[in-house]
């Protein structure tokens, strides 16, 4: 290819990228808020010129699998999260599947979990925190939720323990860290693995230390509702190189080889291995040491993630400010609503603003939520699956319950949350609060 041809390609690329940035600002820039006409969503993405530029830049490469942007994203994410390695995957649910599956790896020797072992978790939350426990033949042990923080009630941890208990898998609820002092002390005392589901909590900290750094493994989601997005996507955060190797193998078809995509013979002995019952010299690229999957992301997704990661600090600050604005603005409704609170010793990176109707309040939650949605265009969400043991798919699944699940039933019947994501301004938050107050005060005397 001639120098002239290369120069023409480079010039065209610069022009295309500049135009893509301009297009993003015009087509996807902020829109004015019109009360009653514009929606107030509970979650959403905030994308701009940098994301569009990176996306187009990646597309122009025509490298359609994971590549240079993913390498950059994983490296920067690991530094940002304060862990040894970060491995990008195609969703937060896949991240949870890989993290729990890694605990059963033969690489862990006698510490490896076995089918039938028990894993302590919370009875409320998103199903894919719990599902990998079941998918791996393990038995979830459910503890109740604490109203206000919406994290697991740690007072019954010792009660949940049995000779088969091997791990704790917990999510930081709506960006609010669970009681990491209690949970990590419990895990150390009994030699248990800890997996932190940080899918809703990127940027949160406990005792001045980032969540995701306390357990052996942690997970993130980059779905559009989360703190940063690449559309679909997630990551597993690894505390050790051993877990990095295990998770990478599980993510990449279960292969034993650790070559990057498009590269061969990183180990310099591609045809010198002998593993399992394979013949000596069998191609290491086609040697499989785990029962794995293909859960990688594309480089186009990673390109968006790189731009989003650069904005994370601002996103987290906006979420905290919006949460505090709602907390202060709704203080006059505490006779009707249990308002959320941060876990002691934590600095949340809020995902949503959760409220629970107090006992005896003459308000039907579903009627309230329908009214907010249909009459005011204010979006709300439930606390995901509520009491997961009440979900249809859990019928006849193996599990154990430690103590009553009264709080989980309260969450299932009376809790809901509204948005705090960075795309919301004070005009939208004021409108949401006024709408909520209007409905409540028409039915409950102050």
N, C-alpha and C positions, 0 to 999 in steps of 0.2 A: 504494500500500500504506500503510495507516494506521500511525501511531506505535505503537498498541496491538499491531497484528499484528507489526510489526518487533520489538517488545520481547518478544513471546511466542516468536518464532523464536529470538532471541538467548538467552533463558532455556532453551529446549529444547536448544539447541546446547551450552550450558554443562553441562547435566545429562547429555547423551549423552556428552560428552567425559570427564566425571568418572567415569561408569559404565564407559566403555571402559578407563580406567586401572585401575580396580578389577578389572575382568574379567581384564586382562592379568596382574596380579599373582597372582590366584588360579589362572588356567588355565595360565599359561605361566611361572610362577616356578620357581626352582631346585628340583630334586628330590633327595632323599637318595641317596647312592651306596651300593649294596649289592654288595660284591665277588662276582663270579661270576654275578650276576643282572643288574646294570646294565651297559650297554655302555660302553666307553671308545672313543668315536669318534675318528678321526684329524683331523676338522675339523667345524665346525658354527657355527651362528649363535647370537648372544647378543642377544636382544630383550627389551624390557620395556615399562613403562607409557608412556614418552615416544614410542616407536615406534608403539604402538597408538593413542595420542591423535592423533598427526600423521596416521596412516593414515585414521582415521575423520574427522578434520577435513577432509582432502582429499576423501574420498568425499562428505561433506555438501555440498561445493561443486558436485558433479556436473560438474566441468570435467575431462573424461576424457583429454585429451591433455596435453602439457607446459604448465605454467602457473606460478603464483606460487611454488610450492615448488621447482620446477626452477630458476627464476631465482635463488632464494636458495641452493640447493645448489651450483650452478655457481660463484657468486660466492665462497661460503665455501670450496669445495674449491680454487679457484685460489689464494686467500690461504694456505690451509693447506699446499698443495703448493709454494708459492713460484714460481708461473708467472704469465704474463700472462693467459691465459685457459684455462678448462676447459670442455669440451663433453661433456655427458652423452649416452650412447648405450645401446643395449639389451643389450650384453654386452661383455665384455673381448675376445672374438674379433672382434666388429664394430669395436671400437676399433683393434685391430691392422690390420684390413682398411682402415679409413679412413686410418690413419697411413701405411701403405705406399702406398696409392693416391694420397695427397696428394703424394708425391714425383714422380709422373708428371704433375702438373698443368701445363697450359700457362702458368699464372700464374708459374711459376718460370723461364720463358724457356729459355736455353741450359743451365741447371742441371738441368732436368727429366730424370728417368730415362726411358729408352725400353725397349720390349720387347727382351730379349736382354742387357740390362745385368746385371751380377753384384752380388749382395748377400751379404756375409759374415755367417754366423750359426753357431750351435752345433748339433752333431749330436744332442744330447740335449735333452729338454724336452717342452713341450706342443706339439702339432702346429700350433695356430693362431698360434704365433709365426712359423712358417715358411710356412704355407699362403698368406698374402697375397702373398708373393714369387712363388709359382707362379701364383696367380690373376691377377696382373698381367703375366704373361708374362716375368717376370724369372728369373734363374738363381741359385738358392742355392749358396753355396760353404761347405761344411761343415768346421768345425774340431772337434777332439776336446775332451772335457771333462776337467777336473781333479778327481780324487777328493779328497774332503774338503770343498772349497768347492762343488763340483758346478756351477761356472761354466766358461765356455770357457777353454781353455788359450791364453793370449795370446802364448805364445812363438813361434807359427807365423803371426802376423798378416802379416808381410811376405811370407812364403812364399805366403799365400793371395791376395796382390794380383795383379791382371792389368790390362791396359789397359782392360778393360770394367768394372772394379770402381767402383761409384758410391755404395755405402752399406753401413752395418753395422746390422743389426737383431738385438738381443740381449735376452734376459730375465735379470733378476736372480733366480737360482735359489733357490726356497724362501725368499725374503725376504733372501737374502745378496747384497749388491751384487757385480757383477763388477768386475774391475780397471779402474776408470774412468780412472785416470791413464794407463794404457797404451793403452786404447781411444780416449780422446779425443785423446791425442797423435798416434796413428796417423791418426785422422780429419782432424785439422788439417793434418798433414803432406801428406796426399794429397787434400785437398779433398772429403772424403766426408761425406754425411749420416749422422747417428746417430739411430736410433729406439730408445728404452729401453722394453722391455716390463716395466712395474712391477706387473703384475697380482697378483703374489704378494708385493709389497715395499712397499706403502704405509707410510710412516713411517720407512723405512730411510734411512741417510745414508752419505756417503763423504767423508772429509776435512772433516767438519763441515757438508757441504752436502747437501741432500736429493736422493735419486735422483729422476729425472724432470725435473731442471733442467739436465742436462748436454747432452742432445741437442736437435735441432730439435723433436722430438715425443716424447711418452711416452704410455703407455697404462695403464689401470687396469681391474680387474674387481671387480664388486660381487656376484658369485655368493655363495650362503650360506657357502661355505667360506672366503671371503676376509676381509680385515681389517675391513672394514665391508660391510654387505649391504643390498640393497633387493630381494632375490629374484634376479631377472635384472637385469643392468645393468652399465655400464662407463663409462669416460670417456677422452677424448683430451686431453692436456695440451699446450698450444701455447706455444712460446717467443716467437712474433711474431704481430702482427695479420694479417700476410699468410697465415700458416698457419692461423690461426683462420678466416679467410674461406674458404680452400680446404676445410678439414675441414667447416665448417658447410654449405657448398654440397653436398659429397658426402653428408653425413648427411641433408640435407633435399631429397631428390629430384634433386639436381644443379642446383637453381635458382640464378639469379644474384641474385635478390631476397634481402634480409636482414631483412625485416620479421619481428617476433615473431609467433607463432601468434595469430590473431584480430585482428591489426593490419594496416592498409593504409597505403601511401604514406609510409613512414618517410623515404625519400629526397626526398620532395616533388617528384618528377618521374616518377611511376608511368607516365604515358603519353607521356613525352618521350624514351625510350630508342630507340636503333637499334643492334642487335647482330646479328652473323651476317648471314644473308640475310633476316631478318624485315623486314616493312614498318615504316617509322618510326612510333613511337607504340605499338608492340605492347606489351600489358600486361606490365610488368616482373615481376609475380607469376607469369607463365607463360613466362618466358624462362629457358632452361637452358644453363648454361655448362660443366657437367661431366656425365659419365655417372655418375649418383648413385643413391642408395637412399633408403629411409625407415627410419632406424635410431634414431629418437628414443625416449625413455622416456615413461611416463605420469606425471602429477603425483602419483599415489598412490605410485609407486615413489620419486620424489624426496622425498616427505614422510617416508618411512622413512629415506632417506639423510641428511636434515637432522638427524634425531635421532641416527643412528649416528655422524655426523661429530663431534658434540659429545662422543662417548665415545672417539674414536680414541686419544687419548694414553693413556688407561687400558688400552685393548685392547693397544696396542703394548707397554706396560710389562709387562703380564701375559704376553704371548708371550715376551718376553725373559727374564722370571723363570722361566717354565716350561722354556724351552730350557736355561737354565743349570742348573736343578735336575736335568734329565735328564743333562746333560753331566757334572756332578759325580757323580751317582748311578750312572752306568754306566761310570765310569773303570776299574773292576776287570775289565771285559770287553774292554779294548783289545787283548788278545791274540787275540781272536776277531773283533772288529768294528773297522773303520775308522770312528771317530766324526767327526762334522762339526766344521768350524772356520770361523770368520769370515774373510772376505777381509781382508788386512792394510789398515789405515787405514779400515776401515768400521765402522759400527754397524748391524747388521742389524735388520730388523723381521721376525722369524722366522715362516715359514709352516708349517714342519714340521721334524722332527728326523730327518735322513737318516743311515742306517747302511749299511755295505757289509761283507759277509762276506769275511774275508781269504782269500787263496789257500790251498788245501790244507785248509781247515777242513772236517771231515766233517759238514757240515750242508746239507741240501737246502732252499733258500730257500722253495720253494712248500709243502713240508711244514711248515716253521716257521710260515708265514703262515696256512696252514689251521688249524694247531693253536691259534694265538693267537686266530683268529676264532671257531672252532667250540667250543673247550674253555674259553676264557677271556673271550670276547666283547671282545677287544681288537682294534680296527680298525687296519688298516695300508693303505698305498698304495705302489705302485711310483713311481719317479721318472718319472711320466707315460709318454711313448712310448718310453723307453729310447733306443736307437740308432734314430733316426727312419728311417734308410736301410733298416732291416730291416722297416719297417711295410709291410703289403700295398699300401696306396695309393701308396707311393712308387715302385713298380715302373715302370720306363721313363720316369720323370719327368726332365726335364733338370736336371742338377746337376753340381757339381764338388766334389772332395774334396781338401783340402790336408793331406797327411800321414796317418799311420795313425789309425784310430779305436779303438784298443785300450781306452782308458778308457770310451768309449761302450758297448762290448760288455760290459765289466765291470759298468757300471751296469745294463745290460739284464738281466744274468744274476744279479747278486748284491746289488743295492741295494734298499732299501725305507725307508719313513719312517713315523713315528708322530706323533701330534698334540701341539701345544703351544697350541691356541687357548684363549681366555680362559675358556671354559666348563669347563675341566679344573682340578681342584684337586689338591693334593698327595696326597690319598688315592687318587685315580685314577692319578696318575703313579707312586706307589709300587707300586700293584697291577700296572700295566703293566710296570715294571722288574722286579718279583719274578717275573712270568710269563715274561718274556724270559730272565731269569737261570736260572730253573728248567729251561726247555727246553734252554738252551745247556749248562749244567753237567752235565746228564744225559747229554750226548753228547761233551763236551770236558772233559778233566781240567784243573783250574786249575793 
